[in-house]
Amino acid sequence: MVAQTNTQVGLTAAEVQARIQAGQQNEPAPALTRSVKQIFRDNLLTWFNLINLILGGLVFITGSYKNLLFLGVAIVSTGIGIFQEIRSKRQVDKMSLLSEATYRVKRDGQVATMHQDGIVQDDLLLVSRGDQLPVDAVILETAGIEVDESQITGEATAIAKANGDALVSGSFLVSGQAVVQVTAVGHKSFISQLSSEASTATATNSSQLLKTINRIIKVLTIVILPLGAILMISRLMGHSNLNQAILGTVAAMVGMIPEGLVLLTSVSLAVSAMNLARKRVLVRELPSIERLARVDVLCLDKTGTITSGQLKLTQIVPLNGTSVEQLRPLLGGLVRVIGDDNETAQALKNALPDPGWTATRVMPFSSARKWSGAVLPQGNFVMGAPEFMLKRVPADVAKQMTTYAQSGYRVLGVAQTTQLEADDLGEVTLMGLVLIEDELRPNAQTTFQYFKNQDVALKVISGDNPVTVANIAQRAGIDGSERLVDMSQLAAPIDYDELVATYTVFGRVTPTQKKQLVIAWQRAGHTVAMTGDGVNDILALRQADCGIAMAGGSEAAKSIADFVLVNANFDAMLSVLNEGRRVINNIERVASLYLIKTMYSVVLSLIFIFMASGYPFQPIQLTPISTLTVGIPSFFLALEPNYQRITGQFMKQVMVIALPAAICVVTYIMLIFGVGGGELGLSYAQTSTLSVLLTGAVCFVALLMVARPLNRLKIGLVVAMAVCFAVAVLFMGKLFSLVSLFDWQLALYYLPLLVTVYPFFYLVQELLGKRVFAKIKWR
């Protein structure tokens, strides 16, 4: 039972406090970011960290403590990742507070605005079109509302509700407004119980980058342990002592682990979210940054994206014997009794007088009907799109409407009817036309030109007259804006595939048609982004690969969008597009650096299972290679500006550099151990030193290729890393278990090999490009 509350007063301060103490307060909105505890847990408790700890324990047994340095590198890398994620989290959390939904609550006879965690049991909420309910409630007062419960039931059909009807949390108002009383809050609400029952949730549209990288990780997970065990056994059977066998096996397994690759991807996305938050763009989930970078069709709603959304009444055109003097109070009274608070209603309220009328019945505005109406003492009156109110628009009126629409005006009609039903208005007498003007957004042309240059096709989907929309789109410089279609004039069944291939501007579109248009573009192989701010956009926002909502739009639209533009500034989408491209392009580049070591380590492990000599590296010897050619450079390169178009060929981009480099490393090491260890009689210490030197040289060539196009900063980075590597191998040999390279007999062997590194790398890359890469269909 719900306690009866005075609808004029609401709960008193004492009653609110009593409910808070009784635990009858609603819960806050779910956080968009992971907690600090989750960040630490997810970064520390990984499969590869476990393997590293086990390998560290084995090295500890040998007593060769300097070979534990690889653990220090892993710890520092993880620490940097945790720091960056927490830093990004704080920025995003600040931004999410600014865009968090607020609700109007009546208490002590006053209307207060608060977040959902301020609502208590039995509170009175004032809800209107576009609001999403954070609690369960019952309707106390309404002139008529329609509710969408699709997030609960899966059915998108609007449901009419009246006084006494129940409303469930998670649903939103499609039309009308009401006073409702809260019946359940927090974990007792329907949406909370539904969430708790769904014990497992599957992420949709997750990052393609992470999917690809995780596939690589999954393969390595299967390979690393068995291969390491076999290598260990072969070393012991080959009469190596236990310590040598352990160090060789640990070096092989450490080399196979692409430590930091998943971490670097996650950190890059987190840093992008932080950068976007600074530009007043709230990212609701990180993979959406990547998805938007792959978008090639951007669907725009006219209001708020092409235009500023600041509407004003320009002219009232009387028809059928009426006068402007009659229509002004009629429109002023009608718009107020209907109670809509959209931009059009606000423009009319600002320009027209309030006659103080009351209505006996109200039919609120619906995006599907495209009209609203009321029963007044003077009769039944409706206001909206004339094409939807009239069965047939008279030819002379249609000509007038076309002329106004071509001038860029939004044309509404006001009419008297004999009935007022959702599907039947009876006889309709058009009394006049209302011309609404919407100004072009200042930077619209520049923004849309940028998207055009980036091969992103722009499509305009609007509920307005297509001629009006096309006129504004043309002024904004959108290509193909002369190709327009009036969706209200199409007979079922509609061939949406043909429509999306033919037209650019779609007018008089219903919410269901918006969704079907998005599906048709996706069916044609496009990645689609949808912008919107109202309840009429929700179906399409949910269907699109990437949904973008304005902060001033409906709470329902914001709740399902991937991005919320906090300042309602569409120009900020350029930053989102660029951030996504930066992440994808840079991770594609640096991933090859991580996989070089993985690939040659796997191949060398397989080879040295059957060789008498020990594995060519010790764990400590891999540290200068992995740190100076991969770890440090990758963190710098991953955050570099890189806004090129996405190729969609991640594995090809990686393999073009990683595979030739791995082949070169394996070739040089086999040459060193085959000729140097055999013909020249070099010791294991000497061959392993030369292996480190040549492997580092190959990796630096790969680093140079990854860093292209080169600039001063990148050249400086590569040179600094090369100098550090030279210092390590020339002057810190004892620390890294290397012999001195200041030996002229050894120099006669390694200097000619060093000279051949770049030509050999280039030759292998060219041969693979013509014989292998060109024949593979990369995804």
Summary of the structure (lengths in Angstrom):
residues: 779
radius of gyration: 33.4
end to end distance: 58.4
largest distance: 111.0
contacts: 2710
relative contact order: 0.09
helix: 54%
strand: 17%
